[in-house]
């Protein structure tokens, strides 16, 4: 009697071969995943620290999870453990990139938990390490964007606009650039509108 074999889930090394094209173009999220999988293709592969949580950011998942403090606190715990492991582990060519990724995601969780000062510190630390980042250059404009959104929630719209303009003008050719530019432009319009009306900006995390 024939037996059914379990279907294997493709591993990270198989990711580049799974790319699809629609109307002759690859999806930005697939390109992002392929870039991230390259570190598994080297003779001495180095694992990604928190790949699922990074992809959740790409899909704007933190804006949704952030509405539920218990879930956000649980994710913050996972991120904090990853941060501790990075500190204890040996340094490699991805160390700074991974540390900055952790800071970005940690900052988001802290923001939604109302720990504003800590969130700001985490976002700012990414810019401080800008010249040390080797591969994940998308982290820098996104950190500026998230810091600007944090400022907007506090009514610090002039500071926010300056950060957003810097993120828009000074960074090019990074992963998921179109997505980030869309969010930056939406935030600029919202912050400037708030300044013109003399009101505090009511940021919609889901849309931005």
N, C-alpha and C positions, 0 to 999 in steps of 0.2 A: 504494500500500500504506500503510495507516495507521501512524503512528508513535506510540510510547508516550512520553508526557511524564513526567518525573521528578516525583514527589510532593513538594511543598514542605513543609518543616517550619515550623509557625507560629512567628512571632517573638514577642518579649516583649510587643509591643503587642496581640497577639491573646489573651493570657492571660485577661483578664477575661471574654471571650466563651466560653471553654472550660469555665466552671464548671458542674458537675453537682450535682444535689440528690438525696439519698437520703432517702426518707420526709419530704420537705419541708425538709430541712436540708442545708447545704453542709458538706463535709468541712473540718476545721480546717486541714489541710495545703494545701488549695486556697485557703482564705481567706488563708493566709500568703503563698502564691505571688502572689496577686492584689495584696496590699498591696505586696509587693516590686516588682511590675511597674509600679506607678503612676509611678515616676520616669522610665520610658521614654515616658510619654504626654504629658509637658510639651513645650512648643515647643523647649526646649533640654535634651534628655534626658541624664541622667548615668548611666553604666553602673554596675552592681553590681560590686564588686571581685572577689569569689570566690563567685558564686552556687551553683555545684555543691558547693563545700565547706561552704557554709552549710546547704544542704539536707541534706547528709550528717550534720550535727550534729542537725538536726531528727529524723532517722531513727535517731539514736544510733549512727551508723556509726563514730565514733572509738573506741568501746569495742571494736569488732571489729578495726579496722585497727591499734589500739594494741598488739595481740598480736604484730604483725609489725614489728619495729624498722626494717627497710629501707623498708617502705611508709610508715611514720610519718615517717621522716626525709625521704623524698621529698616528702610533703605539707607538712612544715614548710618545705622549700625554696620551694615554691610560695607559701605564706603569707608568708614573709619577703620574697619579691620583690614581692608585692602591697603589703606594708607600706612598702617602699622607694618604690614608685610613688606611693602616697598622700602620702608626705612630700615628694616632688618636685613633685607636681601642684598646681594652684591650689586654694585653699580654696573650698568651696561649702557649701550648707545641709546636706549629708549627711556632711561631712568627719568630724565627731566620731563619728557613728554608725558609719561605715565603719572608722574607726581602732579603735573599741571591739570591733567584730565580729572584726577581725583579732587583737586581743589575746586574745579569748576562745578562738578556734580555735588560736592559737599556744600559749596556756597548756595546752590539752589535749594537744597534741603533745609539748610539753616534759615534761608529767607522765608520759606513757607512755614517754618516753625516759629517765626517771629523773632529770631535771633539775628537782628539786622546788622549789628556791628561785626559779629563773627562772619557773616556772609560777605560783607564788604571786604574784610581782610583777606578772605579766600580768593575773591575775584581779583583784587589788586595784586596778589602774589603772582598771578600768571603773567601780568605785564612786566613785573620785576624780572622774570626769568625769560623774557621774550627772545633774547639773543642766544639762549641756550637750547631752545626748542629746535629739534632737527627735522621732524617729519610732520607732526600734527599742528601745522600752522593755523588751522581753523580755530584753534583754541583761543588765540589772542583776540581777534575781532569779536568772537562770541563772548569772551569774558568782559570786554568793553560794553557790549550790548547788554549783558545781564546786569552789570553794574549800573548802567544808565537806567534800566527799568527799575532797579532798586531805588535809585535817586528819584525817579518820577513818582513812585509810590509815597515818597516823603515830601513831595512838592518841590524838589530841588531840580527844577526843569532846565534852568540855564546850564548847570553842570552837566545834566544829562545830554543836552543838545551837543555840547562840546565833545563829549565822549562818542556820541553817535556819529558825528561828522568825522572824527578821527578814524573810527572803525570803517566808515564808508570810503574815505579817500585814501587811506594809507595802506590798505591790505588788499591784495589781488591774488588770483590764481590759487585759491585754497579749496579744500574739500567742502562741498555743499555751499558754495559761494552764493548761488542764486537764492537759495533759501534764506541765508543769513541776510543778504541785501534786502530781501522783501521785508523781513522783520525789522531791520534797521530803518528802512524808509517809512514803514508804518509807525514806528516809535517816534521818528523825527516829526512827522506830521501831527501826531498826538501831542507831543511836548510843546511844539510851537503854537498849536491851537490853544493849549492851556495857558501859555504865556500871554498870548494876545487877549484872551478872555479874562486874564487875571485870576484864574481858578486853579486849584490843585488838580493835577492830572489823575484821572481815575483809570489806571492801567487795567486792561483786560488780559490776564496772563494767557488765556486760551488762544486769543487772536494774535498775541505778540510772542 
